[in-house]
């Protein structure tokens, strides 16, 4: 099950002893929660990323950036980092109260032979394989999944479809997992989420729905599909754009020059403003354009 630690949720503040905070040898905010250590890693533009490592027993003050190898998205400063650590502690505490059992089951899954399994409840099993994994629901359990989300055969892969299972059987998951599952369903299957909850998702509540709205709004605009710094025009970004951002071979491509200070790619791409950004047919920094006739 792939649950992003970058998601926020409400949680019960644990006892102070459940989280150990500190500062790493290279100055990062770090914390220990059970067998995991976490770090607030500096990124570009004054942003921070949440990173973790498992079973690192050394004192927090001795840790460095290279000790952390798993990444979980962004974190909003030290206050946000502390909140997430308390959230993680609450998640660990709730996990201990659930009746999940590790077992061995000899069977094949859509992702290969099962190498390990966790029983969540009767008729609900999570399998891991050499390369992937997911949940298997019995026929009776699968029948309770909403028709818009139900998978034939009862298999739900671990990257996103696990959230369908968590949405259907919330009592088998921690509060943190339920919040992550809700966001995953909103982002991936917004129509189903709206049908289940009886309301429309607002802008900013679903990545998929926001992407659809962006595509509809800019269906007739030039949208950048590739960009690099111009070797021929210092301070400019040379871009290749197509109408609607289409990437198929039949799509017409045009080049534009965009001032470097203007080029900030949003969630769904950079839209060319033809009143500001100059169409360009001169010497190109793109290898694929060299030798083309203007």
C-alpha positions in Angstrom: 0.0 0.0 0.0 1.5 3.3 -1.1 0.3 6.0 1.4 1.9 9.4 0.8 3.1 10.9 4.1 2.7 14.3 2.5 -1.0 14.3 3.1 -2.4 16.2 6.2 -5.2 15.0 8.4 -6.7 15.6 11.8 -5.2 13.5 14.5 -5.0 13.0 18.3 -1.9 14.6 19.8 0.2 11.8 21.2 2.2 11.8 24.4 5.4 13.8 24.0 7.5 10.6 24.4 6.2 9.3 21.1 8.1 11.8 19.1 11.7 12.9 19.6 12.7 16.1 17.8 16.2 17.3 17.2 18.6 19.0 14.8 20.8 17.0 12.4 24.6 17.4 12.1 24.0 19.5 9.0 21.3 21.7 10.5 18.1 20.0 9.3 15.0 19.6 11.6 14.7 15.9 12.3 12.5 13.6 14.3 12.2 10.0 15.4 8.9 8.2 15.5 9.2 4.5 16.4 11.5 2.8 14.0 11.4 5.7 11.5 13.5 8.9 11.4 12.3 11.9 9.4 14.0 15.1 8.1 12.8 18.4 6.8 15.1 18.7 3.7 15.7 22.1 2.1 14.7 22.4 -1.5 14.6 25.2 -4.1 12.7 28.4 -3.6 12.6 28.2 0.2 10.6 25.0 0.0 11.1 21.8 2.1 10.7 18.1 1.4 9.9 15.4 3.9 12.3 12.5 3.9 12.6 9.4 6.0 14.7 6.3 6.8 14.0 3.1 8.7 15.8 1.7 11.7 18.5 4.3 12.0 19.5 4.0 15.6 22.2 6.7 15.8 21.4 9.9 17.7 19.5 12.5 15.8 22.3 15.0 16.2 24.6 12.6 14.2 22.4 12.2 11.2 23.0 13.8 7.8 21.1 14.3 4.6 22.6 11.1 3.1 21.0 9.0 5.8 17.5 9.7 4.4 16.4 7.8 1.3 12.6 7.8 1.1 10.7 10.9 0.1 7.1 11.9 0.8 6.4 15.3 -0.8 6.6 18.8 0.5 6.3 20.1 4.1 5.4 23.6 5.1 8.2 24.7 7.4 9.0 23.6 10.9 5.5 24.0 12.3 4.2 21.8 9.5 7.0 19.3 10.1 6.1 19.0 13.8 2.4 18.6 13.0 3.2 15.8 10.6 5.4 14.0 13.1 2.5 14.0 15.7 0.2 12.8 12.9 2.7 9.9 12.2 2.8 9.0 15.9 -1.0 8.9 16.0 -1.0 6.7 12.9 1.4 4.3 14.5 -0.7 4.1 17.7 -3.9 3.4 15.8 -2.2 0.7 13.7 -1.4 -1.2 16.9 -5.1 -1.3 17.7 -6.1 -2.8 14.3 -6.3 -6.6 13.9 -4.0 -7.0 10.9 -2.2 -10.3 10.7 0.9 -11.1 8.6 0.5 -14.6 6.9 1.9 -16.6 4.0 -0.5 -17.4 1.2 0.7 -19.3 -1.9 -1.1 -17.7 -4.8 -0.7 -15.7 -7.9 -1.7 -12.1 -8.2 -2.0 -9.8 -11.2 1.5 -8.6 -10.3 3.2 -11.9 -9.8 3.5 -14.6 -7.1 2.5 -13.5 -3.6 5.6 -13.1 -1.4 3.8 -12.0 1.7 0.2 -11.2 2.8 -1.6 -9.2 5.5 -5.1 -10.2 6.5 -7.2 -7.1 7.3 -10.4 -9.0 7.9 -12.3 -12.0 6.6 -12.3 -11.8 2.8 -9.8 -8.8 2.7 -6.1 -9.6 2.1 -3.2 -7.4 1.0 -0.5 -9.1 -1.0 3.1 -8.0 -1.8 5.1 -9.3 -4.7 8.6 -8.8 -6.1 7.6 -5.7 -8.0 4.2 -4.5 -6.9 1.1 -5.6 -4.9 -2.4 -4.8 -3.9 -5.6 -6.0 -2.2 -7.8 -9.0 -3.0 -11.4 -8.9 -1.9 -13.7 -11.9 -1.7 -16.8 -11.9 -4.0 -19.0 -10.8 -1.0 -16.7 -8.1 0.0 -16.2 -6.8 -3.5 -20.0 -6.6 -4.0 -20.1 -3.8 -1.3 -17.7 -1.5 -3.4 -19.5 1.3 -5.2 -20.2 0.2 -8.8 -18.3 3.2 -10.2 -15.1 2.0 -8.4 -15.6 -1.8 -8.3 -12.9 -3.9 -10.0 -13.9 -7.1 -11.7 -12.2 -10.0 -9.9 -11.7 -8.0 -6.7 -8.1 -7.0 -7.2 -7.0 -3.4 -6.3 -3.4 -2.3 -6.9 -1.4 -0.6 -4.2 -0.5 2.7 -5.8 -3.9 4.3 -6.1 -6.7 1.7 -6.1 -6.0 0.7 -2.5 -7.9 3.9 -1.7 -11.1 2.5 -3.1 -10.8 -0.3 -0.6 -10.1 2.1 2.3 -13.0 4.2 1.3 -15.3 1.2 1.4 -14.0 -0.3 4.7 -12.8 2.7 6.7 -12.9 0.9 10.0 -9.9 -1.2 8.9 -7.7 1.8 8.4 -6.2 4.5 10.7 -7.5 8.1 10.5 -4.4 9.1 8.6 -4.9 6.4 6.0 -8.5 7.3 5.6 -7.6 10.9 4.9 -5.0 9.8 2.4 -7.5 7.5 0.7 -10.1 10.3 0.5 -7.6 12.6 -1.3 -6.5 9.7 -3.6 -10.1 9.0 -4.7 -10.8 12.7 -5.2 -7.7 13.1 -7.3 -8.1 9.9 -9.4 -11.9 9.3 -9.6 -13.6 12.6 -8.9 -16.9 11.6 -10.6 -17.2 8.6 -8.3 -16.4 10.6 -5.3 -19.1 13.2 -6.1 -21.6 10.4 -6.7 -20.8 8.8 -3.3 -20.8 12.1 -1.3 -23.6 13.8 -3.1 -21.8 17.1 -3.8 -19.5 18.6 -6.5 -15.8 19.0 -5.8 -14.6 22.6 -5.7 -11.6 23.9 -7.5 -8.5 22.7 -5.7 -10.1 19.6 -4.3 -9.3 17.2 -7.1 -6.2 17.1 -9.3 -8.0 15.2 -12.0 -11.0 17.5 -12.1 -8.8 20.6 -12.0 -6.8 19.1 -14.9 -10.0 18.6 -16.9 -11.1 22.2 -16.2 -7.6 23.5 -17.3 -7.8 21.4 -20.5 -11.3 22.7 -21.3 -10.3 26.4 -20.6 -7.2 26.2 -22.7 -8.3 23.8 -25.5 -7.5 26.5 -28.1 -4.3 27.9 -26.6 -0.7 27.1 -27.2 0.6 25.1 -24.3 4.3 24.3 -23.8 5.4 20.7 -24.2 9.1 21.2 -24.0 11.4 24.0 -22.9 15.1 24.9 -22.4 17.3 27.9 -21.9 18.1 29.6 -25.2 21.7 29.4 -26.4 21.0 32.2 -28.9 19.0 34.6 -26.7 20.4 35.1 -23.2 17.7 35.5 -20.5 15.1 33.8 -22.7 13.5 30.3 -22.6 12.9 28.7 -25.9 9.8 26.6 -25.9 7.9 24.2 -28.1 4.1 24.5 -27.8 1.1 22.8 -29.3 -2.6 23.7 -29.3 -4.1 22.3 -26.1 -0.7 20.8 -25.2 -1.3 17.8 -27.4 1.7 15.5 -27.9 0.6 13.3 -30.8 2.6 13.3 -34.0 -0.1 15.1 -35.9 -0.1 18.1 -33.6 1.3 21.3 -35.1 4.3 22.6 -33.2 5.4 26.2 -32.8 8.4 27.8 -31.0 8.2 30.8 -28.8 10.7 32.9 -26.7 9.6 33.5 -23.1 11.5 35.7 -20.7 13.1 33.5 -18.0 11.5 35.5 -15.3 8.1 34.8 -16.8 8.5 31.1 -17.2 6.8 29.5 -14.2 5.1 26.2 -15.0 1.8 25.7 -13.2 0.2 22.4 -12.2 -0.9 21.6 -15.7 1.5 23.4 -17.9 2.6 26.9 -19.2 0.1 28.7 -21.4 1.6 31.0 -24.1 0.3 34.6 -24.0 0.6 35.6 -27.7 0.4 39.3 -26.7 3.6 38.9 -24.7 5.5 35.8 -25.9 7.2 36.1 -29.3 6.7 33.4 -31.9 10.2 32.4 -33.0 11.6 30.6 -36.1 15.3 31.4 -35.7 18.3 29.1 -34.8 17.1 26.6 -32.2 18.7 25.1 -29.1 16.5 22.0 -29.5 18.5 19.2 -31.2 15.2 18.0 -32.7 14.7 21.3 -34.5 18.2 21.8 -35.9 18.2 21.4 -39.6 14.4 22.0 -40.0 13.3 24.6 -42.4 11.6 27.6 -40.9 
